[in-house]
Amino acid sequence: MTRILSEKYRSKVMSAEEAAKLIKNGDTIGFAGFTGSGYPKALPVALAAQIKAAHARGDEFRINVLTGASTAPELDGALAETGGVGMRMPYQSDPSMRNAINNGTSDYHDVHLSHSAAQVRHGFWGEMDFAVIEVTKIKEDGTVVPSSSVGNNNVYMEKAKGIILEVNSWQSEDLEGMHDIYSNKMAPHTEPIPITSAGQRIGSTTYDIDFSRVVAVIETDSADRNTPFKPLDDESKAIASHFIDFLGGEVKAGRIPSSLLPLQSGVGNIANAVLAGLLDAPFDQFVSYTEVIQDGMVDLIDAGKLAVASATAFSLSPTCAEKMNDKASFYRTKIILRPQEVSNHPEVIRRLGVISCNGLLEADIYGNVNSTNVMGTKMMNGIGGSGDFTRNAFISCFVTPSVAKNGDISAIVPMVSHHDHTEHDAMVIITEQGLADCRGLSPKQRAKKIIDNCAHPDYRAQLHDYFDRAAVKGVHTPHLLTEALSWHQRFLDTGSMKIS
Ligand code: 0RQ
């Protein structure tokens, strides 16, 4: 049965190929999609074919791709493979897109997720030609039920000259009621976002779209791309257990209540493992104010431990996505999906006192963090929401294995090769080796703690040696400037950061 219940919207139904023809060389497109959920699945593939055909004819065809965050092979992958993506913004994690960025085929501006919608609204990204948005259903009255992510969709649809909707009948109709759509205004007329608790609703459950700008409606029926999480290993279990012990200590010290403060959890296997660890932890009826709902959070809801979770998107394994589809009428009483401008807004994060927990590539001995650029030069995914949460958190935590690439890379280095989060923002660093609580410590005190508690034993002596030689009298943050990045250079030259 059709999900397009409004007659006027039905008059705009066409194939993805026909809709793709509306898009021209040089266009800027705001796509739906956030961590592999709620992205358009048909139009980008048809557009990629059109770009390839233009290139085969010798014609120029490049588009600018704006999204919520990472998408999937049908969007980032298909478009990047054409070599026709000019600018990409914000977070991405597709291998083809990453290659296009690193080899110079595409440009990439790594914007904080909470800033991306506001920058588009304020015109920093020029005119938006199209918004291509996946939705679950178009109701009789023309209001539109969002799908499994909200991201920047509301703002892209407000700004775009033409709106293309993909109505995906794979998404559960019971998602209706889960969303809370709220748009801010242009500065200087922005208003306080009136959220004072994670579970509070301040907007509407549907998009109210200007129909005069709807140029195409496409019907689809395919699943979100969902990647299974890695099984928990000893390393991720150890990291989770240090984090949970730390939270217990904070409760004991009276700094946070026994139901904790709202938790934010980043993407990836380790973040998911931390959530899994909370299943057996002695905390109850806590809430989450975060950006993605992962399997671990759904399990916590099922166990009755997580009372409510606010986010902007799902990032679920295939099995968990099926469960979400089957039981969306239950989960919509526990989960709120908001625009990413709201889920990641510094104002709300700070007001609620969120405890953040994100992954990193490397941290230095002073607590500066690199989340994005491998060896300071090659883009991994992007800063995503980690900056939004880290700077504004009540307590900001980072979790990582102490080594990468079979031990040849130390996650703790003398100086990070790229800065995403500064020593002023990162409070707690956790590896499988232990936890460094850097609150209230000077750089020199932090260095000792991070080396002793977090670095892998293979690198501890090397790090102490660097610090001891750098810590001459008269400096606040000891460094040997010609040696500070030598660990990275050694890895590039020899394949290992270890001194042979
Ligand atoms: O690569 O799988 O090829 O071996 O990086 O590393 O340890 O599995 O950790 O999945 O948590 O990802 C920072 C990328 C960590 C992620 C990052 C290699 C390592 C492996 C992945 P392989 P792990 P994770 C909310 C928050 C920024 C955005 C963010 C991220 C791969 O957490 O993108 O936090 N964060 N958003 O081998 C070279 C190093 C390395 C390294 C690890 N120092 N040098 N490679 N790796 N450390 C969500 C959103 O914003 C949407």
Boltz pocket constraint, residues with backbone or C-beta under 6 A from the ligand:
constraints:
  - pocket:
      binder: B
      contacts: [[A, 35], [A, 69], [A, 70], [A, 91], [A, 113], [A, 265], [A, 266], [A, 267], [A, 268], [A, 269], [A, 270], [A, 271], [A, 291], [A, 292], [A, 358], [A, 359], [A, 360], [A, 361], [A, 362], [A, 370], [A, 371], [A, 372], [A, 374], [A, 375], [A, 380], [A, 381], [A, 382], [A, 383], [A, 384], [A, 385], [A, 386], [A, 399], [A, 400], [A, 401], [A, 404], [A, 405], [A, 409], [A, 410], [A, 411]]
      max_distance: 6.0
